[in-house]
């Protein structure tokens, strides 16, 4: 019987550790796997329940619909990524250091949690209207944090940015897209990718005539 099956979900994402009871967490993890592999619309509730080692009927005890599962995944994932970005950006140091640290940590999160992040970032359109608006607000928070660092650096002269809004969106897209292509079997670790992207972003915002940017060491600090 499906209720007696062994769960087939991947290694647990600690972003969901606070979800209780255990059955609800297992269903979220099963949904993450299924949505990442098959997409939201092609995934059935039976598929999700099977991956969690439960019967389809048991799913509805914890979640009313498949869309509610997607919303919970999106909410937890966005809240966690916003927290990571905010903590990195709000640390002390120069604006260059704050930007490098924020990008490095944000990219690393999207690599380390690539399966969850892929669902969170690329299944947004499948959310219902009310849930969609709530998640969009969380996405705006990420943009505001990053834009604040860029504006501060531009004002101080550490950066030279003609279009802060456009640059914010470009950097956000660069970081988020890591979840789409990252593979644990790849040549670079999440930390190495984060460091590389931090250096690239610093070069993007460097004052004209300083094509090297502030340098990768500008973002050095506690990890």
Secondary structure, 3 states (H helix, E strand, C coil): CHHHCCCCCCCCCHHHCCCCCHHHHHHHHHHHHHHHHHCCCCCCHHHHHHHCCCCHHHHHHHCCCHHHHHHHHHHHHHHHHHHHHHHHHCCCCCHHHHHHHHHHHHHHHHHHCHHHHHHHHHCHHHCCHHHHHHHHHHHHHHHHHHHHHHHHHHHHCCECCCCHHHHHHHHHHHHHCHHHHCCCCCCCCHHHHHHHHHHHHHHHHECCCCCCCCCHHHHCCCC
